Amino acid sequence: MVTKSVAQLCKNSMIYVFSATYHQVVEIGRGSKVKYELDKHSGLIKVDRVLYSSVVYPHNYGFIPRTICEDSDPMDVLILMQEPVLSGSFLRARAIGLMPMIDQGEKDDKIIAVCADDPEFRHYKDIKELPPHRLAEIRRFFEDYKKNENKEVAVNDFLPAEDAIKAIQYSMDLYASYIVECLRQ
């Protein structure tokens, strides 16, 4: 699941940070107005809704398998790449940043990643390397995509790759604890 290329012990922490590539499942292709999501009972990708506004997903959007977050969903990820990908596909992507977000008063952070096999994006290692306009587009999409549904979303400042990797590891640890707890029952 994780390709470890460089391991370093973080300052003041026992968490190992990796320059890592993760398998990620695409739920929504770049340019789509249709919001798909994983149906946890069937394991299939279902149509959740059509977005209420004229915005479209600026890049492919999905989740990292074998993770779980405080909202009981897998870790969300926006995957920067040139082309839209079919819903249900998986690909290799590298986390380059974290976008802390509050959706309806609940934490709903997003990992910002680049497709590891896309020649236009694979060289990015950290979110600070992205052009400011691309970051503004991403921020604006998440600030606006639920406005016409009268839902409030707050996007905070982007955080570096190191924070994204820590968040992924934390969500993997939560998932492992959840599985162990389920097996005990």
C-alpha positions as CSV (number, residue, x, y, z in Angstrom):
1,M,0.0,0.0,0.0
2,V,2.8,2.5,0.8
3,T,6.0,2.8,-1.2
4,K,8.6,4.0,1.2
5,S,11.5,5.9,-0.4
6,V,12.8,8.0,2.5
7,A,12.1,7.5,6.2
8,Q,13.0,10.0,8.8
9,L,12.0,10.4,12.4
10,C,10.0,13.6,12.9
11,K,11.2,16.1,15.5
12,N,9.4,15.7,18.8
13,S,7.4,12.8,17.5
14,M,7.5,9.0,17.3
15,I,5.7,9.1,13.9
16,Y,7.8,8.1,10.9
17,V,7.3,10.3,7.9
18,F,7.7,8.8,4.4
19,S,8.0,10.3,1.0
20,A,5.2,7.9,-0.1
21,T,3.1,6.9,-2.9
22,Y,-0.3,5.5,-2.1
23,H,-2.9,3.6,-4.0
24,Q,-6.0,5.8,-4.3
25,V,-9.5,5.1,-5.6
26,V,-11.1,7.6,-7.9
27,E,-14.8,8.3,-7.2
28,I,-15.2,11.4,-9.3
29,G,-13.5,12.2,-12.5
30,R,-12.0,15.6,-13.3
31,G,-14.6,17.9,-14.9
32,S,-17.7,16.1,-13.4
33,K,-20.7,17.7,-11.8
34,V,-21.8,14.3,-10.5
35,K,-20.9,13.6,-6.8
36,Y,-20.2,9.9,-6.5
37,E,-19.2,8.1,-3.3
38,L,-18.3,4.7,-2.0
39,D,-21.3,2.8,-0.7
40,K,-19.9,1.0,2.4
41,H,-22.5,-1.8,2.4
42,S,-22.1,-2.9,-1.2
43,G,-18.5,-1.7,-1.9
44,L,-19.8,-0.1,-5.1
45,I,-19.5,3.6,-6.2
46,K,-22.9,5.2,-6.1
47,V,-24.3,8.5,-7.3
48,D,-24.8,10.8,-4.3
49,R,-26.1,13.8,-6.2
50,V,-25.5,16.2,-9.0
51,L,-23.8,19.4,-7.8
52,Y,-26.3,22.3,-7.3
53,S,-24.0,24.9,-8.8
54,S,-22.1,25.4,-12.1
55,V,-18.8,24.3,-10.6
56,V,-17.1,21.0,-11.7
57,Y,-14.5,19.0,-9.9
58,P,-11.2,20.6,-10.9
59,H,-9.3,17.3,-10.6
60,N,-10.0,13.6,-9.9
61,Y,-11.4,13.1,-6.4
62,G,-11.5,10.0,-4.3
63,F,-10.2,8.3,-1.2
64,I,-7.3,6.3,0.2
65,P,-8.3,2.7,0.9
66,R,-7.8,1.2,4.3
67,T,-8.1,4.6,6.0
68,I,-10.9,6.0,8.2
69,C,-11.4,9.6,9.5
70,E,-13.4,11.2,12.3
71,D,-16.4,11.5,9.9
72,S,-16.3,7.6,9.6
73,D,-15.4,7.9,5.9
74,P,-12.1,7.0,4.2
75,M,-9.5,9.8,3.8
76,D,-10.6,12.1,1.0
77,V,-8.0,13.0,-1.7
78,L,-7.9,15.4,-4.7
79,I,-5.6,13.9,-7.3
80,L,-4.0,16.4,-9.7
81,M,-3.4,15.0,-13.1
82,Q,-4.0,15.9,-16.8
83,E,-6.9,13.6,-17.6
84,P,-10.2,12.6,-16.0
85,V,-10.3,9.0,-14.7
86,L,-13.3,6.6,-14.6
87,S,-15.1,6.2,-11.3
88,G,-13.9,3.1,-9.5
89,S,-10.4,3.2,-11.0
90,F,-7.4,3.2,-8.7
91,L,-4.0,4.8,-9.3
92,R,-0.7,5.6,-7.6
93,A,-0.5,9.1,-6.2
94,R,1.8,11.0,-3.9
95,A,0.5,13.2,-1.2
96,I,1.9,16.8,-1.5
97,G,-0.3,18.7,0.9
98,L,-3.2,18.8,3.3
99,M,-6.2,21.1,3.0
100,P,-7.8,21.4,6.4
101,M,-11.6,21.9,5.9
102,I,-14.7,22.2,8.1
103,D,-17.9,21.0,6.4
104,Q,-21.1,21.7,8.3
105,G,-19.1,22.2,11.5
106,E,-17.3,18.9,11.2
107,K,-13.6,18.2,10.3
108,D,-13.4,17.0,6.7
109,D,-9.7,17.4,5.7
110,K,-8.6,16.7,2.1
111,I,-5.3,15.3,1.0
112,I,-3.9,17.0,-2.1
113,A,-2.0,14.6,-4.2
114,V,-0.4,14.2,-7.7
115,C,-0.7,11.2,-9.9
116,A,2.7,9.4,-9.7
117,D,2.4,8.3,-13.3
118,D,1.4,11.6,-14.9
119,P,4.5,13.4,-16.5
120,E,3.0,16.8,-16.0
121,F,2.4,16.4,-12.2
122,R,4.7,13.7,-10.9
123,H,7.6,16.0,-10.2
124,Y,5.7,17.9,-7.5
125,K,6.8,16.9,-4.0
126,D,5.1,19.6,-1.9
127,I,2.1,21.8,-2.2
128,K,4.2,25.0,-2.0
129,E,5.6,24.1,-5.5
130,L,2.2,24.4,-7.1
131,P,1.4,27.6,-9.0
132,P,-0.7,30.0,-6.8
133,H,-3.5,30.1,-9.3
134,R,-3.9,26.3,-9.1
135,L,-4.2,26.5,-5.3
136,A,-6.7,29.3,-5.6
137,E,-8.8,27.2,-8.0
138,I,-8.8,24.2,-5.6
139,R,-9.7,26.4,-2.6
140,R,-12.5,28.2,-4.5
141,F,-14.0,24.9,-5.6
142,F,-14.3,23.6,-2.1
143,E,-15.5,26.9,-0.8
144,D,-18.3,27.1,-3.4
145,Y,-19.4,23.6,-4.3
146,K,-22.0,23.4,-1.6
147,K,-23.2,27.0,-1.4
148,N,-26.3,26.4,-3.4
149,E,-27.3,23.7,-1.0
150,N,-27.1,26.2,1.8
151,K,-24.2,24.2,3.4
152,E,-21.3,26.0,5.1
153,V,-17.7,25.0,4.3
154,A,-14.6,26.6,5.6
155,V,-11.2,26.0,4.0
156,N,-8.1,26.8,6.0
157,D,-4.5,27.3,4.8
158,F,-2.9,24.5,2.9
159,L,-0.3,22.5,4.9
160,P,2.8,20.8,3.6
161,A,3.4,17.2,2.5
162,E,4.7,16.2,5.9
163,D,1.3,17.1,7.5
164,A,-0.5,15.2,4.8
165,I,1.6,12.1,5.3
166,K,1.0,12.3,9.1
167,A,-2.8,12.6,8.5
168,I,-2.7,9.6,6.2
169,Q,-0.8,7.5,8.8
170,Y,-3.2,8.6,11.5
171,S,-6.2,7.5,9.4
172,M,-4.5,4.2,8.6
173,D,-3.9,3.6,12.3
174,L,-7.6,4.5,13.0
175,Y,-8.7,2.0,10.4
176,A,-6.4,-0.7,11.8
177,S,-7.9,-0.1,15.3
178,Y,-11.4,-0.2,13.9
179,I,-10.7,-3.6,12.2
180,V,-9.3,-5.0,15.4
181,E,-12.3,-3.8,17.3
182,C,-14.7,-5.4,14.8
183,L,-12.9,-8.7,14.9
184,R,-13.2,-8.8,18.7
185,Q,-17.0,-8.5,18.5
